[in-house]
Amino acid sequence: MLDEPKIFLRSLFEAAISAADPARVLARHLPAPPRGRTFVIGAGKAAAAMARAVEDAWPDELSGVVVTRYGHRMPTRRIEVLEASHPVPDAAGLAASKRILESVKGLSADDLVLCLISGGASALLPLPLDDLALEDEQSLNKALLKCGATISEMNCVRRHLSAIKGGRLALACHPARVVSLLISDVPGDAPSDIGSGPTIADPTTCADALAIIARYGIEISDKVREALVSGRGESVKPGDPRLAASEIKMIATPQMALEAAAEKARQAGIPAHILSDRIEGEARDVGKVLAALARHVAERGAPFSPPCVLLSGGETTVTVRGAGRGGRNVEFLLSLGLALEGNPGIFAVAGDTDGVDGLEEIAGAYLAPDSLARAWKKGIKPQESLAANDGHAFFEALGDSIVTGPTLTNVNDFRAILVTGAARS
């Protein structure tokens, strides 16, 4: 297997994605049917696949509506699947949010609501507060994506300017029992951060959202500021009695995906070490840090002995400085490659488990010891590519992009660094 590092690393990525496939993991988390009716609602990149898994496993009647990203639809029989834009919300998402909210009106305590939430739900469920407009949410989303804010910070702001996030969807379902089935795409698996927690109580406040906006110097309209300063955008808090019948079930997480990849590596005879499932920070900085660790393993045999695989997940950020075709995983890989300086014993793969890194329909890429040399030979300067946030163009030119198509799940970033042996200078 060490003779084919690209194939080996790609197999680890595929194992991680497979471990989060709703068709494999959802059914065992379903509750017993209720005395009343069963409604299915949801949003996210995995929403259609989750809806299909519910239909296949549910023994009784059900109906519902979910919204997923354009191109992520799956055929369903009883649950309607709508499509909308991600990562910047659009009018289709606004209409879908209203449909979902309308569908849960007038429920009784005998009814059950299955809420299917996965990564991407924040953008797919745009429903601004009162007098705010979709344009307010769109401009804020764009600013948050560019400024380098963490996903937790982004979702804190989103929750306090929404009529459906931050537990408000659960309130609309009251007094029905709500069971939220979550696929986590956030570091630490905080339920209120997954899709901005439409059915989850939120411990953060409007003051926290204002502090984040100030921290990153984000320009907001007077209406947005008023909604936060007045407290009008306050979310549903822990302990609210209307959420007493709510239940949360985590059906897939980044850690589960990493464990599946580690097992796949061990089956191939390669020791695997999970560094963390919640690495955050600038993608290029994470690249430098993990390059230093990989070189220490290769050159010193510590803290792990080669050959081995170093696995990690989480969600890095990119502060956009250039006009290139970037994504956080290819930005990480390009930075990693520059810091490795062509070390002959280190290979890597990084990708987003939903199949979309940044705004590109490309999951990620593969890095080899000769990647920089091949780029220079083509007249591509890696440092300039990194400065321009142009990672996709860089790896595409080398033929090392990874394209999966929509995976219909999302447990966030996946990184695997293969250290094949000591590389002495």
C-alpha positions in Angstrom: 0.0 0.0 0.0 2.9 2.4 0.6 3.8 2.0 -3.0 0.4 3.7 -3.8 0.0 6.6 -1.3 -2.5 8.5 -3.4 -4.9 5.5 -3.6 -4.3 4.7 0.1 -5.1 8.2 1.3 -8.1 8.5 -1.0 -9.4 5.2 0.5 -9.2 6.8 4.0 -11.2 9.8 2.8 -13.8 7.5 1.4 -14.0 5.5 4.6 -14.6 8.7 6.6 -17.5 9.8 4.2 -19.0 6.3 4.3 -19.1 6.3 8.1 -21.4 9.4 8.0 -23.7 8.0 5.4 -27.3 8.5 6.6 -28.4 5.2 5.0 -25.9 3.4 7.2 -26.3 5.2 10.5 -29.7 6.9 10.9 -32.2 4.0 11.4 -30.9 2.9 14.7 -31.5 6.4 16.2 -35.2 6.5 15.3 -37.7 6.7 18.2 -40.8 4.6 18.5 -43.8 5.8 16.5 -46.2 8.2 18.4 -49.8 7.9 19.2 -50.5 10.7 16.8 -49.0 11.8 13.5 -45.4 11.9 12.5 -43.9 14.9 10.6 -40.4 15.2 9.2 -38.7 18.5 8.7 -35.1 19.4 8.2 -32.3 21.2 6.4 -28.7 20.7 5.4 -26.5 19.1 2.7 -27.5 15.7 4.0 -31.2 16.5 4.4 -32.4 14.5 1.4 -30.3 11.5 2.2 -31.6 11.6 5.8 -35.2 11.9 4.6 -34.7 8.9 2.4 -33.2 6.9 5.3 -36.2 7.8 7.5 -38.6 6.7 4.8 -36.8 3.4 4.4 -36.9 2.6 8.1 -40.1 4.2 9.4 -42.9 1.5 10.0 -45.9 3.9 10.0 -47.3 6.8 8.1 -45.4 10.1 7.9 -45.1 13.2 5.8 -42.9 16.3 5.7 -40.6 18.7 3.9 -36.9 19.3 4.0 -34.5 21.6 2.2 -31.1 20.7 0.8 -28.4 22.3 -1.4 -28.9 22.6 -5.1 -27.8 19.3 -6.7 -28.1 17.3 -3.4 -31.6 16.0 -4.0 -32.5 12.3 -3.6 -35.8 10.7 -4.7 -38.2 10.3 -1.9 -41.8 9.0 -1.7 -43.5 10.8 1.2 -41.2 13.6 2.2 -40.9 16.6 -0.1 -37.4 17.7 -0.9 -36.8 21.4 -1.7 -33.5 22.9 -2.9 -31.8 26.2 -2.2 -28.5 28.0 -2.2 -25.4 27.4 -0.1 -23.3 29.1 1.4 -25.1 32.3 0.6 -28.9 32.0 1.1 -31.4 32.8 -1.6 -35.1 33.3 -2.2 -35.7 29.6 -2.6 -34.3 29.0 0.9 -36.5 31.8 2.3 -39.6 30.1 0.7 -38.5 26.7 2.0 -38.1 28.1 5.6 -41.6 29.5 5.5 -43.0 26.2 4.2 -41.2 24.2 7.0 -42.5 26.6 9.6 -46.0 26.5 8.2 -46.0 22.6 8.1 -45.6 22.3 11.9 -48.5 24.6 12.9 -51.3 23.1 15.0 -49.6 20.0 16.3 -50.7 18.2 19.4 -48.8 16.6 22.3 -49.5 13.2 20.7 -47.6 14.1 17.5 -43.9 13.5 16.8 -41.6 15.8 14.8 -38.4 14.3 13.4 -36.0 17.2 12.7 -33.1 16.3 10.4 -30.3 18.8 10.6 -26.9 18.6 9.0 -24.1 21.0 7.9 -25.3 23.8 5.6 -28.6 24.2 7.4 -27.7 27.7 8.5 -27.6 29.0 4.9 -30.5 26.8 3.7 -32.9 28.1 6.4 -32.9 31.9 5.9 -35.8 33.6 7.7 -34.9 37.1 8.9 -36.5 38.6 12.0 -39.5 40.8 11.6 -38.5 43.9 9.6 -35.2 42.5 8.4 -34.8 41.5 4.7 -33.2 38.5 3.0 -30.6 41.0 1.7 -29.5 41.7 5.3 -28.9 38.0 5.8 -27.1 37.6 2.5 -24.7 40.5 3.1 -24.0 39.3 6.6 -23.3 35.8 5.5 -20.9 37.0 2.9 -19.1 39.2 5.4 -18.8 36.3 7.9 -17.5 33.9 5.3 -14.7 36.4 4.3 -13.6 37.7 7.7 -12.1 34.6 9.2 -14.7 34.1 11.9 -15.1 30.6 13.3 -18.2 28.5 12.6 -19.3 29.0 16.2 -19.0 32.8 15.8 -20.8 32.8 12.5 -23.7 30.8 13.9 -24.0 32.9 17.0 -24.6 35.9 14.9 -27.0 34.0 12.6 -29.1 32.7 15.5 -29.8 36.1 16.8 -31.1 37.5 13.5 -33.4 34.6 12.6 -37.0 33.8 13.0 -36.3 30.0 12.7 -32.9 29.4 14.2 -31.8 29.3 17.8 -34.6 27.1 19.0 -37.4 29.0 17.3 -38.4 26.1 15.1 -38.8 23.9 18.1 -41.2 26.5 19.6 -43.3 26.4 16.5 -43.6 22.6 16.9 -44.8 22.9 20.6 -46.6 21.0 22.2 -45.5 18.1 19.9 -42.5 15.9 20.8 -39.4 17.0 18.8 -36.6 14.5 18.2 -33.6 16.2 16.4 -31.3 13.8 14.5 -28.1 15.7 13.9 -25.0 15.1 11.7 -22.3 17.3 13.1 -20.1 19.5 11.0 -18.8 21.7 13.8 -15.8 21.3 16.1 -16.9 20.0 19.4 -20.3 18.9 18.2 -22.2 21.6 20.0 -25.9 21.0 19.0 -26.7 24.8 19.0 -24.0 25.3 16.3 -25.1 22.5 13.9 -27.2 24.4 11.4 -27.5 27.3 14.0 -29.6 25.0 16.1 -33.2 25.6 14.9 -34.6 23.1 17.5 -31.9 23.6 20.1 -31.8 26.0 23.1 -29.1 28.6 22.8 -26.8 29.7 25.7 -25.4 32.7 23.7 -26.9 36.2 23.6 -27.5 39.2 21.4 -24.5 40.9 23.3 -22.3 38.0 22.2 -23.4 38.5 18.6 -22.6 42.2 18.7 -19.2 41.5 20.2 -18.4 39.2 17.3 -19.5 41.7 14.7 -17.3 44.3 16.4 -14.4 42.0 16.7 -14.2 41.5 12.9 -15.2 45.0 11.9 -18.3 43.8 10.0 -20.5 46.6 8.7 -24.2 46.1 9.5 -27.4 48.1 8.8 -29.1 50.2 11.4 -32.0 47.7 11.4 -29.7 44.8 12.1 -27.9 46.7 14.9 -31.3 47.7 16.5 -32.5 44.0 16.5 -29.4 43.1 18.5 -29.0 46.1 20.8 -32.7 46.0 21.7 -32.6 42.3 22.5 -35.4 41.6 20.0 -33.3 38.9 18.4 -32.8 37.0 21.6 -32.9 33.2 21.0 -34.6 30.5 23.0 -32.6 29.7 26.2 -31.8 26.5 28.0 -34.6 25.5 30.5 -37.4 26.9 28.4 -40.4 24.6 29.4 -41.6 24.6 25.8 -38.5 22.5 24.8 -39.1 20.0 27.6 -40.3 17.4 25.1 -37.3 17.8 22.8 -34.6 15.2 22.4 -31.3 15.4 20.6 -29.5 12.5 18.9 -26.1 12.8 17.3 -26.1 10.2 14.5 -22.7 11.1 12.9 -19.8 13.2 14.0 -16.3 14.1 12.8 -14.7 11.8 15.4 -16.7 8.9 14.1 -15.5 9.6 10.6 -11.9 9.8 11.8 -12.2 6.5 13.7 -13.5 4.8 10.5 -10.5 6.1 8.6 -8.1 5.0 11.3 -9.5 1.5 11.2 -9.2 1.5 7.4 -5.5 2.4 7.8 -4.9 -0.3 10.4 -6.4 -2.9 8.2 -3.8 -1.9 5.6 -1.1 -2.4 8.2 -0.4 1.3 8.8 -0.7 2.7 12.4 -3.1 5.6 12.6 -3.1 8.5 15.1 -6.1 10.8 15.5 -4.7 14.2 16.5 -8.0 16.0 17.0 -11.5 16.2 15.5 -11.9 19.9 16.3 -8.9 21.8 14.8 -9.7 25.4 14.0 -7.8 28.5 13.0 -6.4 29.9 9.7 -6.0 27.0 7.2 -2.5 28.2 6.2 -1.4 28.3 9.9 -2.8 24.8 10.5 -0.8 23.7 7.5 2.5 25.0 9.0 1.8 23.4 12.4 1.0 19.9 11.0 4.0 20.1 8.6 6.2 20.7 11.6 4.7 17.6 13.3 4.9 15.4 10.2 8.6 16.4 9.7 9.4 15.6 13.3 7.8 12.1 12.8 9.7 11.6 9.6 13.1 12.9 10.8 13.1 12.1 14.5 10.7 9.2 14.8 8.7 11.1 17.4 6.1 11.4 18.8 5.1 8.5 16.5 7.2 6.0 14.6 6.9 6.0 10.8 5.2 4.6 8.8 2.0 6.1 10.2 -0.9 8.2 9.3 -1.8 11.5 11.1 -5.6 12.1 11.0 -7.4 15.3 11.9 -10.8 17.0 11.4 -12.5 20.2 12.4 -13.2 23.4 10.5 -10.4 25.8 9.6 -11.0 29.3 8.2 -9.6 31.4 5.4 -9.3 35.1 5.6 -9.7 36.0 1.9 -6.9 38.2 0.6 -6.7 37.3 -3.0 -9.1 36.7 -5.9 -8.2 33.1 -6.5 -10.3 29.9 -6.5 -9.8 28.8 -2.9 -11.1 26.6 -0.3 -9.9 25.9 3.2 -8.7 22.4 2.5 -6.7 23.2 -0.6 -5.4 26.3 1.3 -4.2 24.0 4.1 -2.6 21.6 1.7 -0.7 24.3 -0.2 0.6 25.8 3.0 1.5 22.3 4.2 3.4 21.6 1.0 5.4 24.8 1.2 6.4 24.0 4.8 7.3 20.4 4.0 9.8 21.7 1.3 9.4 18.5 -0.7 10.2 16.1 2.2 10.3 12.7 0.3 8.5 10.7 2.9 5.4 12.7 3.4 2.1 12.6 1.5 -1.3 14.1 2.3 -5.0 14.4 1.4 -7.4 17.0 2.6 -11.0 17.5 1.7 -14.5 18.5 2.8 -16.7 15.5 3.5 -19.6 17.1 1.7 -17.7 17.1 -1.6 -17.5 20.9 -1.8 -14.4 22.8 -0.6 -15.2 26.5 -0.6 -17.4 27.4 -3.6 -16.0 24.8 -5.9 -17.6 21.4 -6.8 -14.2 19.9 -5.8 -13.8 18.1 -2.5 -10.1 18.8 -1.9 -6.8 17.6 -3.2 -3.7 15.3 -2.9 -0.2 16.5 -2.0 2.9 14.6 -2.9 6.6 15.2 -2.2 7.1 16.4 -5.8 4.0 18.7 -6.0 6.0 21.9 -5.6 8.6 20.8 -8.2 5.9 19.9 -10.7 4.2 23.2 -10.2 7.5 25.2 -10.7 8.0 23.2 -13.9 4.7 24.4 -15.2 5.6 28.0 -14.3 3.3 28.0 -11.3 4.7 29.7 -8.2 3.2 28.1 -5.1 3.8 31.1 -2.8 1.9 33.3 -5.2 -0.9 30.8 -5.4 -1.2 30.8 -1.6 -1.1 34.5 -1.4 -4.0 34.7 -4.0 -6.1 32.0 -2.2 -5.8 30.0 -5.4 -5.4 26.5 -4.1 -8.0 24.9 -6.4 -6.2 26.2 -9.6 -2.9 25.0 -8.2 -3.9 21.4 -7.6 -6.1 21.3 -10.7 -3.1 22.2 -12.8 -1.2 19.2 -11.3 -4.1 16.8 -11.9 -4.4 16.2 -8.1 -7.8 17.6 -7.3 -10.3 15.2 -5.6 -13.8 15.3 -7.1 -16.4 13.2 -5.4 -19.6 14.9 -6.4 -22.3 15.5 -3.7 -21.6 13.0 -0.9 -25.0 13.7 0.7 -23.5 14.0 4.1 -21.2 16.4 6.0 -18.9 15.9 8.9 -16.6 18.7 7.9 -12.9 18.7 7.0 -10.8 15.6 6.7 -7.0 15.6 6.7 -4.7 12.6 6.4 -0.9 12.9 6.4 1.0 9.8 5.5 4.6 9.6 6.8 6.3 6.7 5.1 9.7 6.7 6.8 12.6 8.7 8.2 13.9 11.3 5.7 17.4 12.3 6.7 19.1 15.3 5.2 
